[in-house]
Amino acid sequence: MTATLILIRHGQSVWNAENRFTGWVDVPLNETGWAEAERAGHHLGDAVIDAAFTSHLQRAITTLQVVLRHSRSGRKPIFVQPADCLPQQDYALREDEFPVHLNIVALAERHYGELQGLNKDETRARHGEEQVHLWRRSFDVPPPGGESLKNTIERVRPYFEGEIKPRLAQGQTILIAAHGNSLRALTKDLENISDEDIPGLEIPTGVPITYRLRPDAGGGFEILDKHIAD
């Protein structure tokens, strides 16, 4: 039995283009980001999705909605809030529908604390290149009031293990629209990337990354194929 996992970082945001630390500030996509989401949607149009997941931040939610709008599979998305977010409707999905899980805080971007909203070049000028590089690219040193990549992994991993991994073990096709650092967290475990190497992994905006997986004897997955969309 094989499964498919599709990861997509949100399209370029307004603050990406302005070179600002974004984190949990809920900024929208810019025109480039909308176009990236449209291209991703066309690329994934034939995928038959069994479930999709995204964070509570609009740039990821918007990207996912644009992608799903281009679906040619005939299946219809039903948007599902977390159990502790809103009163839940008593509704059983039909065979031609699939759940889209919204507002998953565990999948959010790394929180940049006091750096959020600051221009990265101006921050380097104020604090020094070495200090800013440590905050941005070290594995376990958080910026003031924020999260390190290690902290981000520690909140992403349990959600993946509890909610997404069992679906993959059943051979499902799963789509996750999230953020650079939360997708680094997922990729670290999936590809067994070391603590030293994972901060250097770059995940482009708006580009689907598709894994074909097979469960292995150790409870993880063997990667049969990895495709990064052109």
C-alpha positions in Angstrom: 0.0 0.0 0.0 1.3 3.5 -0.9 0.2 6.9 0.2 0.7 10.4 -1.2 1.7 13.5 0.9 1.5 16.9 -0.8 3.2 19.8 1.0 2.8 23.4 -0.2 4.1 26.5 1.4 1.7 29.5 1.1 2.2 31.9 -1.8 4.3 35.0 -1.3 2.8 37.3 1.2 3.0 41.1 1.5 5.6 40.9 4.2 7.7 38.3 2.3 8.0 40.8 -0.5 8.9 43.6 2.1 11.6 41.4 3.7 9.9 41.5 7.1 9.7 38.9 9.8 6.1 37.6 9.7 5.6 34.7 12.1 2.1 34.7 13.4 1.1 38.2 12.1 -1.8 37.5 9.8 -0.8 39.2 6.6 -2.4 38.4 3.2 -0.9 37.2 0.0 0.3 39.7 -2.5 -0.3 39.5 -6.3 2.6 37.2 -6.8 1.4 34.9 -4.0 -2.1 34.7 -5.6 -0.5 33.8 -9.0 1.7 31.1 -7.3 -1.4 29.6 -5.7 -3.2 29.6 -9.0 -0.2 27.8 -10.7 -0.1 25.3 -7.9 -3.9 24.7 -8.3 -3.5 23.9 -12.0 -0.6 21.6 -11.2 -2.6 19.6 -8.6 -5.9 19.7 -10.4 -6.1 16.0 -11.0 -5.1 14.9 -7.5 -7.8 13.0 -5.7 -7.5 14.4 -2.2 -8.7 12.5 0.9 -8.1 15.2 3.4 -6.4 18.6 3.6 -5.0 20.6 6.5 -3.9 24.2 7.1 -3.0 26.6 9.8 -5.0 29.5 11.3 -3.1 32.1 9.2 -4.9 33.5 6.2 -2.0 33.3 3.8 -2.0 29.5 4.1 -5.8 29.2 4.2 -6.1 31.4 1.0 -3.5 29.3 -0.8 -5.3 26.1 0.0 -8.7 27.5 -1.1 -7.2 28.7 -4.4 -5.6 25.3 -5.0 -8.8 23.4 -4.2 -10.8 25.7 -6.5 -8.9 24.1 -9.5 -9.6 20.5 -8.5 -10.8 18.4 -11.4 -11.4 15.3 -9.3 -15.1 15.8 -8.8 -14.7 15.6 -5.0 -16.0 18.6 -3.0 -14.2 20.0 0.1 -16.1 20.4 3.3 -14.4 22.9 5.7 -14.0 21.6 9.3 -13.0 23.7 12.3 -11.1 22.2 15.3 -13.4 20.7 17.9 -12.6 23.4 20.4 -13.1 26.3 18.0 -16.8 26.3 17.1 -19.9 24.1 17.8 -19.6 21.2 15.5 -22.3 20.2 13.0 -23.5 16.7 13.0 -22.7 15.8 9.4 -21.3 12.6 7.9 -19.2 13.3 4.7 -20.5 11.7 1.5 -18.3 9.6 -0.8 -17.8 12.6 -3.1 -16.7 14.9 -0.3 -13.5 15.2 1.8 -12.6 17.2 5.0 -10.4 20.3 4.9 -9.2 20.9 8.5 -8.8 24.7 9.1 -7.2 26.7 11.9 -4.7 24.1 13.0 -2.4 26.1 15.2 0.1 23.3 15.4 0.8 23.8 11.7 1.4 27.6 12.0 4.6 29.4 11.1 7.3 29.7 13.7 6.5 32.6 16.1 9.2 35.3 15.7 8.4 37.1 19.0 9.8 40.6 19.2 11.1 40.4 15.6 7.7 40.2 14.1 7.1 43.1 11.7 10.7 44.2 11.6 12.6 44.5 8.4 15.4 41.8 8.3 18.1 44.1 6.9 17.3 46.8 9.5 17.4 44.2 12.2 20.8 43.0 11.0 22.1 46.6 11.1 20.8 47.0 14.7 21.8 43.7 16.2 24.5 42.4 13.9 24.7 39.8 11.2 25.8 37.1 13.5 23.0 37.6 16.1 20.3 37.7 13.5 21.7 34.7 11.7 21.6 32.8 15.1 17.9 33.8 15.6 16.9 32.9 12.1 19.0 29.8 11.3 20.1 28.1 14.5 18.1 25.0 15.5 17.4 25.7 19.1 18.0 29.5 19.8 14.7 31.4 19.7 14.4 35.2 19.1 13.3 37.2 22.1 9.7 36.2 23.0 9.5 33.7 20.1 10.1 30.1 19.0 13.1 28.3 17.8 12.9 25.8 15.0 13.1 23.1 17.7 10.1 24.6 19.4 8.2 24.5 16.2 9.0 20.9 15.5 7.9 20.0 19.0 4.3 21.3 18.3 4.1 20.1 14.7 5.2 16.5 15.4 2.4 15.4 17.8 -0.3 16.7 15.4 1.2 14.9 12.5 1.6 11.7 14.5 -2.0 11.9 15.8 -4.0 13.2 12.9 -2.1 12.9 9.7 0.1 9.8 9.9 -2.8 7.4 10.5 -4.4 8.6 7.3 -1.2 8.0 5.4 -0.9 4.6 6.9 -4.3 3.8 5.3 -3.0 4.8 1.9 -4.7 8.2 1.7 -3.7 11.3 -0.3 -3.1 14.2 2.1 -2.6 17.9 1.2 -1.0 20.2 3.8 -0.8 24.0 3.1 1.4 25.6 5.7 4.6 27.6 6.3 8.3 27.5 5.7 9.2 26.4 9.2 6.2 24.1 9.9 7.0 22.3 6.7 10.7 22.1 7.6 9.4 20.4 10.8 7.5 17.8 8.7 10.3 17.3 6.2 12.9 16.8 9.0 11.1 13.6 10.2 10.0 12.5 6.8 13.5 12.7 5.3 15.5 12.0 8.5 17.4 15.3 8.2 19.8 16.1 11.1 19.4 19.0 13.6 22.4 20.6 12.0 21.2 20.4 8.4 17.5 21.2 8.8 17.8 25.0 9.3 19.4 25.2 5.8 16.5 23.6 4.0 14.7 26.2 1.8 11.1 25.6 0.9 9.9 27.9 -1.9 6.5 29.7 -1.8 3.6 28.3 -3.7 5.4 25.2 -5.0 3.8 21.7 -4.4 6.2 19.1 -3.1 4.7 15.6 -3.6 5.9 12.4 -1.8 4.8 8.9 -2.6 5.2 6.9 0.5 5.1 3.3 1.8 4.8 2.4 5.5 8.0 0.8 6.8 8.5 -1.8 9.6 9.6 0.9 12.1 6.3 2.8 12.0 7.6 5.5 9.6 7.5 5.8 5.9 9.8 4.9 3.0 10.0 7.6 0.4 9.4 5.9 -3.0 9.4 9.2 -4.9 9.6 12.9 -4.4 8.5 15.4 -7.0 8.9 19.2 -6.7 6.7 21.0 -9.2 8.3 23.1 -11.9 
